Amino acid sequence: MNIYVGNLAWATDDDELRSAFEAFGEVSSAKVIMDRETGRSRGFGFVEMPDDNAAKQAIEGMNDKDLGGRTLRVNEARPRDDRPRGPRRF
């Protein structure tokens, strides 16, 4: 299951994100999304967990919890096709 993690602290990196979610089970990948132009975190990321039950427990356990001084927003990620498109930047 792919999990969206929002409201990340700017200093949070992939390893810290992975460690936080490994408490609930195996993590296939953990990625903090970075801004292409500035190289800074965009404040959100995605965690992939192969076990759906562990992923659901992680969502419940991590939503509204503090990580790096910020209260996380955690839920199941929507597929790319279901997300509303923002304005295109060129």
ABEGO torsion letter per residue (X at the ends): XBBBBBGBBAABBAAAAAAAAAAAEBBABBBBBBBAAAGBBAGBBBBBBABAAAAAAAAAAABGBBBGGBBBBBBBBBBAAABBBBBBBX
